Amino acid sequence: MAEQEFVVEGLTEDVEILVDVWGVPHLYAGSRDDVHLAQGFNAARDRLWQIDLWRRRGNGLLSEVLGGAFVEQDRANRLFRYRGDMRAEWLAYGTATRAVVTAFTRGVNAYVRWVLAHPEHLPPEFRVHGFLPAEWDPEDVVRFRTHGLFYNAEQELARALTLRDAGPEVEEVRHAREPADPLLLPDGTDLALLADEVLRVHRLAFSPVDLGGVPAPGEWQAASAGSNNWVVSGSRTATGRPLLANDPHRAVGLPSLRYLAHLDSPGTSVIGAGEPGLPGISIGHNGTVAFGLTIWPADSEDLYVYELDPADPGRYRHGDGWEAFTRETDRIAVAGSDPVDVELLYTRHGPVVHTDPERGFAVAVRAVWLQPGTSPYLASLEYQTAADADGFVEALSRWGAPGVNQVYATVDGDIGWQASALVPRRVGWDGSLPVPGDGRYEWDGFAPAEELPGVRNPEAGWFATANQENLPADHDPGLPITRDWYSPARYERLAEWLAHDDAVSVETSWRMQWDAVSVHALRVCAALAPVDGGEVRDRDVLARLRAWDGEESVDSFEALVFEVWLRRHLRPWLLEQLLDREGVDDRATARRTVLRDESMDSDLRGDLRMLAAYGDDGNRLTAGVDATLRAALEEIEGLLGPDRPGWSWGRVHHTRLVNTALVGAEGLPAEWGEVGPVPRAGSGDTVGMTGYGPDFRQTMGSTFRMVLDVGEWDSSRAINSPGQSGDPRSPHHRDLFEPWAAGGSFPLVYSREAVEANIGSRIRLRAPR
């Protein structure tokens, strides 16, 4: 067994880290601060390049090491940093948060100093890109916010552009609003002023660092990413104990977004996953309470459009007068060049993302996540020590951002769901569209946590979320949460299973997390009833689709045909018919607006609404199906050849995880920069979510999954692909990729006995003597 020892400045007592054979570190310390200092040290040991780049991107510090090409992205991230009062920021989370974050960053810094003194252990990315890791300040962790998933600036702009370019009927197809009340254009909003480019700076702030090679998906593009979680009462499980499952969906990459760890100190022993650059655990359990989250897409962003003063474009209209923009100048250091001074503009509402003096307007983003206490996921430090269900829900009262569905289960047998977010009160408007920034559309504070929905021990014996609309019937309509919920298809598949299985187990839950049945595919195929199969040239293929069970397995012929046909041929054809019926003149602009991404950014329900428009008149639909199905088959033939018996979904849909900092680097092993490819089942519409881009490569999904057996913790399961470590020289860099690709898992051992039985290596952190 490998052993290491480090003397770590800042520790008050020694800390022991037992790394199990799956790469999960179990940290045993004598105090809260020591365990979080050790967490920071260990996170840097396994993920130093990832967290160093993460800190630099979020705080606008890329140019000082990567050069002038990153000045614009640095400016964007500095524009969206938290620039408020730090005392209010720290106090918003709770009394211990500042101490914990400080301890964590001291641990990161201790490892940075050690690796600089032992450069042979420096991750290879630093050598490839020619710079060294830097030390952290505690404020670095909380000031930047662009690693979260927030809503709905993008949706507001897309809705506005669709209304302008294609009309209200097309907007009804582009995205289903819930509730489906009439969409009212805010008084004073001029849609003619808007263009897609007004959010370019906002997108740049949320985009990954482009180091060349294979592009990584930006989180701002992940409108359909979603996540799943569910919790089941012991009355409906095979063991009689509660069960909790969670598989968050984010951009897939190398290394994984999340990192598993076990933090044990007096009074707390919490295990699970978080993001490696943050202290604490956000998804996991503490031996008493299990917890898991998905995005609850509360509307946390508003676009404000301002009229500029014709006599002075440095002022904007508010009320009966003009206000000056707040201007801040930041100096950005640039590697190999002189520093660059950039100007950051703010209105009373927030960062200015677009100005057009010639046309006399500007646009700013007002964001919940720029309020004190909204650094993404940091509030998990409060609930990870909860002793029971009441304590867990009470801890969530400090949660700021992003909006989340928290499910929980306790050893006492309680299960529940609690929506958590900082929700603005919008009186007389709902945030669906951009609004004038002249003072007519303001926030009236925030809803208190007790006004947000939740349930304890639901009558059904289970509760599941998949980002769908889940407001209870008695929710106050005067507190709009959002109208941009996700399609309910994944939830409906989960609900069908949970409602009929009264012996849910860890094993059945694990299989369900990988489920590849597309409810949407089944409904689209059923909606083809008006089509006269005898008039379709490829009637044999149509018959197979109509008889298909919707399983998008890697060896499925039908899944291949359906995915290529729907997204690349049928959906654009249906939209074209709708644009024709609505008399839209500029078809090209309307198509670009509505079908911004052929794979990821369309509301599934729009397909069904467009198909339903044909009613019993199937002649035109038959002709469209005939033409588009033939075109899809020709496209597949171009990809795979004419041998149809050899066609399958897994031959095109695949996972290839890429480290953009190393892929293609000269003189380094190819496997350091990429893992895969392997065939993938499912799609962006299945519970086992595998969203993909134009080349069918998976871009979104769950590389981390967890199913917790509440009370019998060592029976819990997890996976984190491709491995726990980001260092390609580590045995845990890609050791979990093959098990993950095969739907496998490993035991998430928790008891000291089980950990000791599965030790892979031992690390001792010594306090200075």
C-alpha positions, 0 to 999 in steps of 0.5 A: 500500500502506497504511503505519503507524508506531508507537513502542512502549515496551519494544521493544529493536529495531524490528519489522516487521509485514507484513499480507498481503491476507487480513489475516494479520500476519507479525511479524519481530523480532530477539528472542523477547521483541520478537516476543511484545511485538509480538504483543500490540500487534498483537492489541490493534490488531485485537481490542482490544474482544474481548480487553478484554472477555475479560480482564474476564469471566475476572477478574470485572471486568465490573461496574466498567464495565457496572454491577450486573447483572454482579456475579453473573457477576463473583463466579462468575469470581472463584470459579474464578480460579486463587488458588494460588502464582504461582511454582509457576504460572509454573514449571509451564509452563517457564522462558520462559513468564513472560517471554513473557507479560510481553512480550505484556502489555506489547505490549497495554498499549502499544497501549492507551496509544496508542489512549487518546491517539488516541481516534478509533481506539478500537473503537466498542464502547467508545463504545456501552457507555461505558468505556475499555480497561484495561491488563493485568497478566501474571497476568491471562492465567494466573489465569482459566481459564473460556475453556477446554473442560473435562469432566465436571461437567455430565455427572456432574450430568446422569447423576445426575438421569437415574438419579433421574428416569428410571432406569438404562435411560433413562440408557443411552439418554441417553449411551453410556458407554465402556467400557460397564461397569455404572454403580455409584452411589458409596456415600453419594451421595444423588441426592435432594439434587441439582437442575440449579441446583447448577451454575448458578454454574459455568455462569455462569462459563463463559457469554459476556457478555450485552450484550443483542440476540441471545444468544451460545451459552455454551461450557458448552452445547457438549457436542456441539461437537467438532473434527476433525484428521488427519495423513497420512504421505507414503506416502498423499498425492499429493505424497509429503509428510506432510499435517496438517488441523485444524478446531476447532469452537467457538461461532461469533461476530463476531469469530472466536474465533481469530486467525492470525499469523506470529511470526518471530524468531531460531531460530523462525518459527511461523505458525498460530492461537491465541486473540488474548488469549494469546501464541504459536501453538497450531495451525500449524507452525514450518517443521519441525513441524506441529501441530493439536489437538482436545479429548480429553475427559479427565475433569478435574472432579468434583462433591463433595457435603458434609454440613453440620454441623447445629450450624454450617452453616459446616462440612462433614464430612470423615473423622470430623470437621468442617472449616470452609469457607475464606472469602474476601471480594472487593470488586467495583467497580460502575459508578454504584454502591457497591462490593459485597463478595462471599463466596467459599467453598472446601472442601479440594477446590475452589470451592463452587457451591451451599449449602443449609443447610436441607437440610444439604448443599453442592456443590463442584467439584474441577477439574484446571484449577485446578492450577498450569500449567493455564491453557488452551492456554498450554503451546503456548509449549513445543511451538511451538519443537520441532525434531522429533517427539521434541522435540514430544512431550517439550514436551507433557509440560508440557501441563495443560489442557484435554485434547487430541488433538495430531497432528503431522507433521515435514519428516523424514516422521514423523507421530503422535498424542499425548493430552495432559492432566493426568489425576487418578488415581481409585482405586476410582471413575471420576468418572462420578457425584457423590461424597461429599466426606467423604474416601472419594473422593480423587485419588491424584495425577496420571498422568505424561505417559508413561502417556498414549496416543500413536502414532508413524508408525502402520501405517495411514499416517494418524491421525484424531481427532474426540473419539471414544473412541480408547484403545488396546487395551492402555490400563491400565483402572486409569487411567480417562480418561473414560466421556463420549466423543463419538459416533464418527460424525464419526470413522467418516466420516473413517476411511472416507475415509482408509482408501480414499484413498492420494493424499490432498491439500490439496484433498481434505482441504479438501473433507472438512473441509466434508463434509455427509454425516450417518452418523447420518442414514443409520443412523437411516433404515436402522433404519426397516426394520421400518416398513410404508411402506404404513401411513404416510400420507406414504409418498412422503417416507418412501421418499425418506428411505430412498433418501437418501444422507445428504448434508445440502446446502443444497438437500436436501429430505431433510435438512430433513425428517430434521433437523426430524423426528428432533430435534423429533418422532421422538426425543421420541416414542421417549423417551416410549415408553421412559419408558412401558416403564420405568414412569416416573411423572414424565414431564415431569421425565424429559423435561426431564432427558434432552432438555435441548436439542432440537438439541445435547445428545443422544447420537446413539447413543441414537436407534439404541438406542431404534429397535433396541428394536422389533426385528421388531415394527414395528407400534408403530414404524410408527404412531409414524413415521406420526404424527411424520413427519406432525407434522414436515411440518406444522411445515415447512409452517408455516415454508416454506409448502405448496410442497414442491418449494421446501423445502430445508435451507438455507432454514432452516439458516443462519449469522448471525454477531453481535457482541452489543456492536454489534447493534442499536446506534443510529446505526451501520451494521447490518453492524457488528453482524452478518454474514449470514445465509447458508444452511448445509449439514450439522448437528451430526452431520457432519464439516463440523459446523454445530450449531444452536439452536431457530431453526436458526441455526448456533451451533457449528462451525469458522470457522477451518480449516487444511490444512498441506502439510508441507515445502511450506509456502506450499501450505498453506491456511486460512480464518478467518471472518468476518475477521481484525480485530474492528474493523468499520471495518477492511477485514479485518473481514468480508472472509473471510465470503463465501469461508468460506461458499462453502467457500473458503480462502486460501494460508497463505503462510510464506516471506518471498518469498511474504509479500512477494508478497502484502503488503496493508499494512506496519506498523513498530514502532519501539523508543524511541531 
